Amino acid sequence: MTVSNAIEKVKTKITAQDRTAFLSAFICALLIHIPAMLMDVPNHDGLDSMYFSQNMIISGRWFLSAVCAASSFYTVPWIIGLIGILELSVTAVLLVRIFETEDKVSVCLISGLLAAFPSLASTFAYVFTLDGYMAGMLLAVLAVYLVKKDHFILGGISLAFSLGVYQAYLPFAMLLSVYGVWDIMAKGEKGSVKKCMNYLYMGITGSVLYVIILKVLLKIEGKSIGTYQGGDLAAAISLSQRFSFLPAMYKDFMNFTFSKGFLVGYVCAAAALVLVICTVVSAAVLIVKSGVYKKLWFYWVGLLTLVLVPVSANIIMLVMPDVTYHLIMRYQWVLFLIVCVAICDRCVGKETLKKGNGLLSFAFVIAAFVVIVSYGVADNIGYTNLQRKYEKTYAYALRLLDRIESTEGYYQGIPIALVGRISEDEYPSTDITAPATSEMIGLGGDYLLYRTDNFDAFFRYYMGATLNFVSEEEVTKIYYSDEYVEMESFPGETSVRLVDGVIWVKTENARR
């Protein structure tokens, strides 16, 4: 077997739908997200990750470092973005295979929705880890695809490694599994119940394997789960306590489903409504034509779906109730739109409607296309604001650095005590994109600087200035002193002053 032979053999396995899905996702993602790949603009976390080994085992991400190694541990947006988009494109191929979508237009819509969804834009704001996260999503979808192909053990292994990259993609596997159950039952295949159970077996296998590997690696490295997002408390929560979280999970599910994070504007919301109406009509037609409504399982599975979908989408809240659920962790919501396209396509493709088939086809295609365009516009509004955040931050930091170096008694290496907040009184918000970016973590706001270490990194990496910032303990002592309280906020006259050989810098709102 030569390399050429192997390539030819692989090519025979690639369908026309696979090629369409891959190219559509790749081109759409490139068109929408190329600004983030071409600009070197970090967010507050990115400032600390110009070179980062991605060793996040204390957050349970024991495989993240391995998948990020291909792009090096330096923040190189173009390379990281390109790898991430390639992984996303393969994910689109697997989704099309899972939904068994054959129409090329529908395939393009599924790929477009995956590439345009704002969660990806927020992930690009944290570009230093984007290729790893896209690999995590790919592995989660692969896990479901392998179960569909009757390989639940391999699916469990794939899920374990997905969790080892980023646990937030578990909902992808769970929601796709719910769809898989519907697909199996609707087809009425022999041994349907056994095949449905394979999705559960995959989940159990993957979860157990993930925990085993995590415990072994923590033992080897002599570490324990950290406090981030309440991870250290997750194991101590009882089963009864977890059940008490369910109302909050359902409430959060509904809140986000009708929020600006999912429906980014009136146009997007209107298009999504049309798509949902088309889906309801298509689902009703398919149900009536197939006669599944006459079978008892239809009602049991339907009830189970109503219960499981919100839980599956928000499963992280059940594991870690103190979690801050931001947009990067809500990528799974795109599956609701993708399922809509898949159901409409199935109805139109089978020509189950004697009249109105063409109208339904045009309606859902146009609606889905409008949603994709709306998402693409919202993504780029976020990227525009990210660039402006950098420009405003650079201008602010330049003035601040000049004031520090102009302070009488300053010398290179002098201790500097700085509280890392920018005064909202002295510098009120100028972000006009807030209505569109308020829920897009990493892309909203006015400045990149939130902590003292953010100032330190920005001065070093973007201004070539190395300052000697004192420890957090020293800053805390100064923060509560009468002298500090009486100081003005920058750029006030007394905002930078020399006290006992230390330069005090007050950037936060005045405390008087």
C-alpha positions in Angstrom: 0.0 0.0 0.0 1.6 3.2 -1.2 0.6 6.7 -0.2 -1.0 7.3 -3.5 -3.0 4.0 -3.2 -4.1 5.1 0.3 -5.2 8.5 -1.0 -7.2 6.9 -3.8 -8.9 4.5 -1.4 -9.9 7.3 0.9 -11.2 9.3 -2.1 -13.6 6.4 -2.9 -15.2 6.8 0.6 -15.8 10.6 0.1 -19.2 11.4 -1.2 -20.4 14.5 -3.1 -22.2 15.6 0.0 -19.0 15.3 2.0 -17.1 17.5 -0.4 -19.9 20.0 -0.4 -20.1 20.1 3.4 -16.4 20.5 3.8 -15.9 23.2 1.2 -19.0 25.1 2.3 -17.9 25.2 6.0 -14.4 26.1 5.1 -15.3 28.9 2.7 -18.0 30.3 4.9 -15.8 30.2 8.0 -12.9 31.8 6.1 -15.1 34.6 4.7 -16.7 35.4 8.1 -13.7 34.9 10.5 -10.7 36.0 8.4 -10.5 39.3 10.2 -9.7 37.5 13.5 -7.1 35.4 11.7 -5.3 38.4 10.2 -5.3 40.7 13.2 -3.2 40.2 16.3 -5.6 41.5 18.9 -5.7 39.6 22.2 -8.4 39.8 24.8 -7.6 39.9 28.6 -6.9 36.1 28.7 -4.9 36.2 25.4 -2.5 38.7 27.0 -1.4 36.0 29.4 -1.3 33.4 26.7 1.2 34.7 24.1 3.1 31.5 24.8 1.0 28.9 26.7 1.6 25.2 27.0 -2.2 24.6 27.4 -1.6 22.4 30.3 -5.0 22.7 31.8 -5.2 19.4 33.6 -6.4 21.1 36.9 -9.5 22.1 34.9 -9.9 18.5 33.6 -8.6 19.3 30.2 -5.9 16.7 30.0 -5.9 16.4 26.2 -5.9 20.1 25.4 -2.1 20.5 25.4 -1.7 17.6 22.9 -4.2 18.9 20.3 -2.9 22.4 20.5 0.7 21.3 20.0 0.4 21.2 16.2 0.1 25.0 16.0 2.9 25.5 18.5 2.1 27.0 21.9 2.6 30.5 20.5 -0.4 32.6 19.6 -0.3 32.7 15.8 -3.8 33.6 14.7 -3.5 32.6 11.1 -2.1 29.1 11.7 -4.4 28.4 14.7 -7.4 29.7 12.8 -6.7 27.7 9.7 -6.3 24.5 11.7 -9.5 25.3 13.6 -11.5 25.9 10.4 -10.2 22.6 8.9 -11.4 20.8 12.0 -14.7 22.6 11.9 -15.1 21.6 8.2 -14.6 17.9 9.1 -17.2 18.3 11.8 -19.6 19.7 9.2 -19.1 16.5 7.1 -19.9 14.3 10.1 -23.0 16.3 10.9 -24.3 15.9 7.3 -23.7 12.2 7.6 -25.5 11.9 10.9 -28.5 13.8 9.6 -28.3 11.9 6.2 -28.8 15.1 4.3 -28.4 14.7 0.6 -29.6 17.9 -1.0 -26.6 20.1 -1.7 -28.4 23.3 -0.8 -29.3 21.9 2.6 -25.8 20.6 3.1 -24.5 24.1 2.5 -27.0 25.6 5.0 -25.9 23.1 7.7 -22.3 23.9 7.1 -23.0 27.6 7.0 -24.9 27.6 10.3 -22.0 25.8 12.0 -19.4 28.2 10.6 -21.4 31.4 11.3 -22.8 30.8 14.8 -21.5 33.5 17.2 -20.0 31.0 19.6 -17.3 30.5 17.0 -16.6 34.2 16.9 -16.3 34.3 20.7 -13.9 31.3 20.5 -11.8 33.3 18.0 -11.5 36.0 20.6 -9.6 33.3 22.6 -7.7 32.3 19.5 -4.8 30.9 21.4 -6.9 27.8 22.2 -9.3 27.8 19.2 -7.7 24.8 17.4 -7.9 22.7 20.5 -11.6 23.6 21.1 -12.5 22.8 17.5 -10.8 19.4 17.9 -12.9 18.9 21.1 -16.1 19.6 19.2 -15.0 17.4 16.3 -14.4 14.5 18.7 -17.8 14.9 20.4 -19.6 14.7 17.0 -17.3 11.8 15.9 -18.4 9.9 19.0 -22.1 10.1 17.9 -21.2 9.2 14.3 -19.3 6.1 15.5 -22.4 5.0 17.5 -24.5 5.5 14.4 -22.1 3.1 12.7 -22.5 0.6 15.5 -19.1 1.3 17.2 -20.2 2.6 20.6 -17.0 1.6 22.3 -14.9 3.6 19.8 -17.5 6.4 20.3 -17.0 6.3 24.0 -13.2 6.6 23.5 -13.8 9.6 21.2 -16.1 11.2 23.8 -13.5 10.7 26.5 -10.9 12.6 24.5 -13.4 15.3 23.6 -14.0 15.8 27.4 -10.3 15.8 27.9 -10.1 18.8 25.5 -13.1 20.9 26.8 -16.0 19.6 28.7 -18.4 22.1 27.2 -18.8 20.0 24.0 -20.5 17.2 25.9 -23.9 18.7 25.1 -23.1 18.3 21.4 -22.9 14.5 21.9 -26.0 14.4 24.1 -28.2 16.4 21.8 -27.1 14.5 18.7 -27.8 11.3 20.6 -31.4 12.4 21.3 -31.8 13.0 17.6 -30.2 9.6 16.9 -32.8 7.9 19.0 -35.6 9.5 17.1 -34.0 8.5 13.8 -33.7 4.9 14.8 -37.2 4.6 16.2 -38.7 6.4 13.2 -37.0 3.9 10.8 -38.4 1.0 12.8 -35.2 -1.0 12.4 -34.9 -4.4 13.9 -33.4 -4.2 17.4 -34.2 -0.5 17.6 -34.2 -0.4 21.5 -30.7 -2.0 21.6 -29.4 0.4 19.0 -30.8 3.3 21.0 -29.1 2.0 24.2 -25.8 2.2 22.4 -25.9 6.0 22.7 -26.2 5.6 26.5 -23.4 3.0 26.5 -21.2 5.4 24.6 -21.9 8.2 27.1 -21.1 5.9 30.1 -18.0 4.5 28.5 -16.7 8.0 27.5 -17.4 9.5 30.9 -15.8 6.7 32.9 -12.7 6.6 30.7 -12.4 10.4 30.9 -12.5 10.3 34.7 -10.0 7.4 34.9 -7.5 9.1 32.7 -7.9 12.4 34.5 -7.3 10.8 37.9 -4.2 8.9 36.7 -2.7 12.0 35.1 -3.5 14.2 38.2 -1.7 11.5 40.3 1.3 11.5 38.0 1.6 15.3 38.0 0.9 15.6 41.7 -2.0 18.0 41.1 -5.7 18.3 42.0 -8.7 19.8 40.3 -8.6 23.6 40.6 -11.2 26.1 41.8 -12.0 27.5 38.3 -15.8 27.5 37.7 -16.3 25.5 40.9 -14.6 22.4 39.5 -13.1 21.4 42.9 -16.6 21.3 44.5 -18.3 19.3 41.7 -17.6 15.8 43.2 -18.9 16.9 46.7 -22.4 17.7 45.4 -25.0 15.1 46.3 -27.5 13.6 43.9 -30.4 15.3 45.6 -28.7 18.7 45.3 -28.1 18.1 41.6 -31.9 17.5 41.1 -32.5 20.9 42.8 -30.6 22.6 40.0 -33.0 21.4 37.4 -35.4 24.4 37.6 -32.5 26.8 37.0 -31.3 24.7 34.1 -34.8 24.9 32.4 -35.0 28.6 33.1 -31.6 29.2 31.7 -32.4 27.2 28.6 -35.5 29.3 27.8 -33.7 32.6 28.6 -30.8 31.9 26.2 -33.0 30.5 23.5 -34.8 33.8 23.3 -31.8 36.0 24.0 -29.6 38.2 21.8 -26.9 35.5 22.1 -29.0 33.1 20.0 -31.2 35.5 18.1 -28.8 38.3 17.4 -31.3 40.8 16.0 -34.8 41.4 14.8 -34.0 40.1 11.3 -32.4 37.0 12.6 -35.3 36.4 15.0 -37.8 36.8 12.2 -35.9 34.4 10.0 -35.5 31.9 12.8 -39.3 32.1 13.4 -40.0 31.3 9.7 -37.6 28.4 9.9 -39.3 27.0 13.0 -42.7 27.3 11.3 -41.4 25.4 8.3 -40.0 22.8 10.6 -43.2 22.3 12.5 -45.1 21.9 9.2 -42.5 19.5 7.9 -42.4 17.5 11.1 -46.2 17.3 11.1 -46.4 16.1 7.5 -43.6 13.5 8.1 -45.3 12.2 11.3 -48.7 11.9 9.6 -47.4 10.3 6.4 -45.3 7.8 8.2 -48.0 6.9 10.7 -45.6 6.9 13.7 -48.2 8.9 15.7 -50.1 5.6 16.0 -47.3 4.0 17.9 -46.9 4.2 21.7 -43.2 4.8 21.6 -43.8 8.1 19.7 -45.4 9.6 22.8 -42.9 8.2 25.3 -39.9 9.4 23.2 -41.6 12.7 22.7 -42.0 13.2 26.4 -38.5 12.1 27.1 -37.2 14.6 24.5 -39.0 17.5 26.1 -37.4 16.6 29.4 -33.9 15.7 28.1 -33.2 18.5 25.6 -32.9 21.4 28.1 -30.9 19.2 30.4 -28.6 18.0 27.6 -28.0 21.6 26.4 -27.2 22.7 30.0 -25.6 19.6 31.4 -22.6 21.5 32.6 -24.8 23.3 35.1 -25.7 20.0 36.6 -22.1 19.0 37.0 -20.8 22.4 38.1 -23.7 24.6 39.4 -21.4 27.6 40.0 -20.4 27.7 36.3 -20.4 31.0 34.4 -22.2 29.9 31.3 -20.8 32.1 28.5 -21.3 32.1 24.7 -18.3 29.8 24.0 -20.0 27.1 26.0 -23.3 27.5 24.2 -22.2 26.3 20.7 -24.7 23.4 21.0 -27.6 25.7 20.3 -26.6 25.8 16.7 -27.9 22.1 16.5 -31.5 23.3 17.0 -31.2 25.3 13.8 -29.4 22.5 12.0 -32.1 20.0 13.0 -34.7 22.4 11.6 -32.9 22.4 8.2 -32.5 18.6 8.3 -36.2 18.0 9.0 -37.3 20.5 6.3 -34.9 18.9 3.9 -36.3 15.5 4.6 -39.9 16.6 4.1 -39.1 18.4 0.8 -36.8 15.7 -0.4 -39.4 13.0 0.0 -42.0 15.3 -1.7 -44.5 14.4 1.1 -46.5 17.5 0.3 -48.8 17.3 -2.7 -49.1 21.1 -2.7 -46.7 23.7 -1.4 -43.6 21.6 -1.6 -41.8 24.4 -3.6 -43.1 27.1 -1.2 -41.8 25.2 1.8 -38.4 24.6 0.1 -37.9 28.3 -0.7 -39.2 29.4 2.7 -36.8 27.3 4.8 -33.8 27.8 2.6 -34.2 31.6 2.5 -34.9 31.7 6.3 -31.8 29.7 7.1 -29.7 31.7 4.7 -30.8 35.0 6.4 -29.9 33.5 9.8 -26.4 32.7 8.5 -25.9 36.2 7.1 -27.2 37.7 10.3 -24.7 35.7 12.3 -21.9 36.6 10.0 -22.7 40.3 10.4 -22.9 40.0 14.2 -19.5 38.2 14.2 -17.9 40.9 12.3 -19.4 43.6 14.5 -17.7 41.8 17.4 -14.4 41.7 15.5 -14.7 45.4 14.7 -15.1 46.2 18.4 -12.2 44.0 19.3 -10.0 46.0 17.0 -11.3 49.2 18.6 -10.7 47.9 22.1 -7.1 47.4 21.1 -6.7 50.9 19.7 -8.3 52.5 22.8 -6.3 50.3 25.1 -3.0 51.2 23.3 -3.8 54.9 23.5 -4.7 54.6 27.2 -1.6 52.5 28.0 0.7 54.9 26.1 -0.5 57.9 28.2 -0.3 55.9 31.4 3.2 54.7 30.7 4.3 58.2 29.8 2.9 59.5 33.1 4.7 56.7 35.1 8.0 57.3 33.4 7.7 61.1 33.9 7.1 60.8 37.6 9.9 62.5 39.6 12.1 59.8 41.1 11.3 57.2 38.4 14.0 54.7 37.4 14.0 51.5 35.4 12.9 48.7 37.8 11.3 50.9 40.4 8.4 49.1 42.2 5.0 50.0 40.9 1.7 49.4 42.6 -1.2 49.5 40.1 -4.9 48.4 40.5 -5.9 46.9 37.2 -9.2 48.6 36.5 -9.9 51.5 34.2 -12.0 54.3 35.7 -15.5 54.4 34.2 -15.9 57.9 35.7 -12.9 59.3 33.9 -13.3 57.1 30.8 -17.1 56.4 30.2 -18.0 53.7 27.8 -17.6 54.6 24.1 -18.6 51.1 22.8 -21.4 51.6 20.4 -21.6 47.8 19.6 -22.9 46.8 23.0 -26.5 46.0 21.7 -25.0 43.5 19.4 -22.0 42.2 21.4 -23.2 42.3 25.0 -23.4 38.5 25.1 -20.3 37.8 22.9 -17.7 37.1 25.6 -14.3 38.4 24.6 -15.6 40.7 21.9 -17.6 43.3 23.9 -16.6 46.2 26.1 -14.1 49.1 25.8 -10.7 47.9 26.9 -8.5 44.8 27.0 -7.2 45.4 30.6 -9.0 44.1 33.7 -6.2 43.1 36.0 -2.7 44.2 37.0 -1.2 41.3 35.1 -3.1 42.5 32.0 -1.3 45.8 32.2 2.0 44.1 32.7 1.6 41.9 29.7 0.3 44.7 27.4 3.2 46.9 28.3 5.7 44.1 27.6 4.3 42.6 24.5 2.8 45.6 22.7 4.8 48.6 24.0 8.2 47.0 24.7 8.2 48.3 28.3 9.0 46.0 31.2 7.8 47.4 34.5 8.3 46.1 38.0 4.8 45.6 39.4 4.6 44.7 43.1 2.8 41.6 44.4 -0.9 41.4 44.9 -0.5 41.4 48.6 1.4 44.7 48.6 -1.3 46.2 46.3 -4.0 45.1 48.7 -2.3 46.9 51.6 -2.0 50.1 49.6 -5.5 49.8 48.2 -7.1 50.2 51.7 -4.8 53.0 52.8 -6.1 56.5 53.4 -3.4 57.9 51.0 -4.7 55.7 48.2 -8.3 56.5 48.8 -7.6 60.3 48.5 -5.8 59.9 45.2 -7.6 60.8 42.0 -8.2 58.3 39.2 -6.0 58.5 36.1 -5.6 60.9 34.4 -6.1 63.1 37.5 -3.2 65.1 38.8 -2.6 62.9 41.8 -3.3 59.6 40.1 0.4 58.7 39.9 2.6 59.5 42.8 5.8 58.3 44.5 5.3 57.0 48.1 8.2 55.5 50.1 10.1 54.4 47.0 7.0 52.9 45.3 5.0 54.5 42.5 1.3 54.2 43.2 -1.0 54.2 40.2 -4.7 54.6 40.6 -6.7 53.7 37.5 -10.0 52.6 39.0 -13.0 54.7 39.8 -12.3 57.2 42.6 -12.9 55.8 46.1 -13.7 58.8 48.3 
